[in-house]
Amino acid sequence: MGKQRIDEALKTCIQKGEKVFIPYIMAGDGGLDKLKQHLKFFEKAGAAAVELGIPFSDPVADGPVIQKAGKRALDAGVTLKSIIDKLIEIREEVKIPIILMTYLNPVFAYGVDRFAQDCLKAGVDGCIIPDMPFEEEAIVSGPFKQSEIALVRLVTLTSPEARLRKIASEAEGFLYAVTIKGTTGARDHFGEETGRFLQKVKSLSEVPVLAGFGISTPEHVKEAGRYCDGAVVGSKVVQCLHTEDYEEITRLIEAAKGKVMA
Amino acid sequence: MSTYIQPDQNGHFGPYGGRFVPETLMTAVIELENAYEEAIKDAGFQKELKHYLTHYIGRENPLYYAENLTKYAGGAKVYLKREDLNHTGAHKINNTIGQGLLTVRMGKRKVVAETGAGQHGVATATVCALLNLECIIFMGKEDIARQKLNVFRMELLGAKVVSVDQGSGTLKDAVNEALRYWVANVGDTHYIMGSVLGPHPFPKIVRNFQSVIGNETKRQFASIEGGLPDAIVACVGGGSNAMGMFYPFIEDKDVSLIGVEAAGSGIDTAKHAATLTKGKQGILHGSLMYVLQDDDGQIQEAHSISAGLDYPGVGPEHSLLKDTSRVQYTSVTDQEAMDAFILLSRTEGIIPALESSHAVAHAVKLAKEMKHEENLVICLSGRGDKDVETIQKRMGGHSNGETAD
């Protein structure tokens, strides 16, 4: 459980010669009752883990698609507490590793200690906190260690090499390489700078490196796979779930499985 | 002897402050910190800043003995620190000129900022025009509708004003959108934060640029009355005018410092902006501070007649000063602020900003309880021309010759 479950899932995937695919879904978008169905879908479709977004009133790292999904969830009355309760209820039926992506304030309001303990009960294996850089981790690190929650860190195109090294040396689960200067969402193409950046991060990291932010097509997924261990797809998946376009999601996952890769 | 040294080198004011921003911005905030620390040691930078403060903004501005208001209150002698007389009509420009010069020093050509009522936006657009910087201002859709004249002013000064309709379309959403823009354009763009908010080093930089208010007050008061004032009152939204006024007096323990928040319709209603009185610790827009939020950590809307106080957070240093009790924080309702707005207009012929009217309202109550030989200073952070329409509407809104509805 915890960190270990993420490590094993990624390792299994990489050993098969496949690339890792992790979808991001907004918890409670479309109602919390759909959560189990969505998790099962991704488990069956071959995702290595699921990143579960916690809705927040002020999501500064997110673009329009995820902002709107978060607002739909908040308007439906979804809270961090109700999400954790739902996970406790369904966790035994879902095997796939679960990583929460949450801004810090909902966790802080919940109480970091209680949050870490409840994550253990709910089978939450990792957390990504996009507004908590390396320097401020002390606010969660004790309780997270205790509950063996992997703190998945982000590295970005603007992080200088010394900083990349420092973050990479502490990495848990995987390194989340942010491939655009900007918020989550779509982009046109994958720049050369992005490829070089991913290669650099890969060379510094002992854990898998996954590309994220702005990965929205099967081509992007394949492109990311040339430089690192796989991709996280957020806005596109959120949009597809909202419009119930499961075929497009399947195509994204297939792209990571290497079946059409050169 | 210096004992109050805040923040620490990581930008923490006790448990508050810090740098809670996306990783993409970390390099920029560290670069800003280094640029600032170098700049303040550079005599050339200080000389340039002094030049603009004096000849462009018009400092120093008076510490004015408000004799009529003193008589009205019937207690302590009341002084007004006249930030309303600055170029652009408020204290905001003390900070934007400093950060504008830093932008140039860092070799950046573009500036992004957020604005609520438009005062910080106007002060930013002004400095960008002066220093030939490209300027983009994010403003909530609701605020744009309420403050058309300030929008036009910013455009006249050459700024691009972008309407934000995400969330509630007010100040906090404009900050979110300005931060998102900064994340995407961080290479060539500086974010001019308008208050003692945001990630380190902003709360420190803004406080230090605004400290010109308190430093002048201290010097002026000593030459007029000798010694130190007994009490100083300032309004607190994000808290920049208050922090700039209080900071030079923090170690003068005999000076009572009082921050006045906006109680809106009343602190026991859902419509107020009294963050220190009713909020709890939280993380918003890069900093740990008192925040208005629900039990699940979702940020709540603030409400005040004064757009400049209408923000659900309050600077991390104020959060610490509340906990240590070095500053007393209280609040004043919309109605009390309006009454004070009219009172100062009629007694002294000075129309104060609605923000500053909160300080005036509390100061009058306080002066009454003080002795004749005591002295009280109000930080009059801005002038009220921008608020005249709001007041007219709230007063039942008609001019001579018109009939009321």
HADDOCK unambig.tbl for C-alpha pairs under 7 A between the chains (distance, minus, plus):
assign (segid A and resid 56 and name CA) (segid B and resid 298 and name CA) 6.16 0.50 0.50
assign (segid A and resid 57 and name CA) (segid B and resid 298 and name CA) 5.47 0.50 0.50
assign (segid A and resid 57 and name CA) (segid B and resid 299 and name CA) 5.99 0.50 0.50
assign (segid A and resid 58 and name CA) (segid B and resid 176 and name CA) 6.68 0.50 0.50
assign (segid A and resid 60 and name CA) (segid B and resid 176 and name CA) 5.30 0.50 0.50
assign (segid A and resid 60 and name CA) (segid B and resid 179 and name CA) 6.65 0.50 0.50
assign (segid A and resid 60 and name CA) (segid B and resid 180 and name CA) 5.96 0.50 0.50
assign (segid A and resid 61 and name CA) (segid B and resid 22 and name CA) 6.67 0.50 0.50
assign (segid A and resid 61 and name CA) (segid B and resid 180 and name CA) 6.61 0.50 0.50
assign (segid A and resid 79 and name CA) (segid B and resid 296 and name CA) 6.42 0.50 0.50
assign (segid A and resid 80 and name CA) (segid B and resid 296 and name CA) 6.96 0.50 0.50
assign (segid A and resid 104 and name CA) (segid B and resid 283 and name CA) 6.82 0.50 0.50
assign (segid A and resid 105 and name CA) (segid B and resid 282 and name CA) 5.85 0.50 0.50
assign (segid A and resid 105 and name CA) (segid B and resid 283 and name CA) 5.22 0.50 0.50
assign (segid A and resid 105 and name CA) (segid B and resid 297 and name CA) 5.58 0.50 0.50
assign (segid A and resid 106 and name CA) (segid B and resid 296 and name CA) 5.87 0.50 0.50
assign (segid A and resid 106 and name CA) (segid B and resid 297 and name CA) 4.39 0.50 0.50
assign (segid A and resid 106 and name CA) (segid B and resid 298 and name CA) 6.74 0.50 0.50
assign (segid A and resid 108 and name CA) (segid B and resid 282 and name CA) 6.79 0.50 0.50
assign (segid A and resid 109 and name CA) (segid B and resid 295 and name CA) 6.76 0.50 0.50
assign (segid A and resid 109 and name CA) (segid B and resid 296 and name CA) 6.07 0.50 0.50
assign (segid A and resid 109 and name CA) (segid B and resid 297 and name CA) 4.97 0.50 0.50
assign (segid A and resid 110 and name CA) (segid B and resid 296 and name CA) 6.61 0.50 0.50
assign (segid A and resid 130 and name CA) (segid B and resid 22 and name CA) 5.48 0.50 0.50
assign (segid A and resid 131 and name CA) (segid B and resid 20 and name CA) 5.13 0.50 0.50
assign (segid A and resid 131 and name CA) (segid B and resid 21 and name CA) 4.54 0.50 0.50
assign (segid A and resid 131 and name CA) (segid B and resid 22 and name CA) 4.66 0.50 0.50
assign (segid A and resid 132 and name CA) (segid B and resid 20 and name CA) 5.04 0.50 0.50
assign (segid A and resid 132 and name CA) (segid B and resid 21 and name CA) 6.17 0.50 0.50
assign (segid A and resid 132 and name CA) (segid B and resid 22 and name CA) 6.72 0.50 0.50
assign (segid A and resid 133 and name CA) (segid B and resid 20 and name CA) 6.47 0.50 0.50
assign (segid A and resid 133 and name CA) (segid B and resid 21 and name CA) 6.59 0.50 0.50
assign (segid A and resid 133 and name CA) (segid B and resid 22 and name CA) 6.52 0.50 0.50
assign (segid A and resid 133 and name CA) (segid B and resid 23 and name CA) 5.67 0.50 0.50
assign (segid A and resid 154 and name CA) (segid B and resid 23 and name CA) 6.70 0.50 0.50
assign (segid A and resid 155 and name CA) (segid B and resid 23 and name CA) 6.60 0.50 0.50
assign (segid A and resid 156 and name CA) (segid B and resid 23 and name CA) 6.48 0.50 0.50
assign (segid A and resid 156 and name CA) (segid B and resid 24 and name CA) 5.58 0.50 0.50
assign (segid A and resid 158 and name CA) (segid B and resid 24 and name CA) 5.66 0.50 0.50
assign (segid A and resid 158 and name CA) (segid B and resid 27 and name CA) 6.51 0.50 0.50
assign (segid A and resid 159 and name CA) (segid B and resid 24 and name CA) 6.90 0.50 0.50
assign (segid A and resid 159 and name CA) (segid B and resid 27 and name CA) 6.35 0.50 0.50
assign (segid A and resid 181 and name CA) (segid B and resid 24 and name CA) 6.97 0.50 0.50
assign (segid A and resid 181 and name CA) (segid B and resid 183 and name CA) 6.18 0.50 0.50
assign (segid A and resid 181 and name CA) (segid B and resid 184 and name CA) 4.69 0.50 0.50
assign (segid A and resid 182 and name CA) (segid B and resid 180 and name CA) 6.75 0.50 0.50
assign (segid A and resid 182 and name CA) (segid B and resid 183 and name CA) 5.16 0.50 0.50
assign (segid A and resid 182 and name CA) (segid B and resid 184 and name CA) 3.87 0.50 0.50
assign (segid A and resid 183 and name CA) (segid B and resid 180 and name CA) 6.42 0.50 0.50
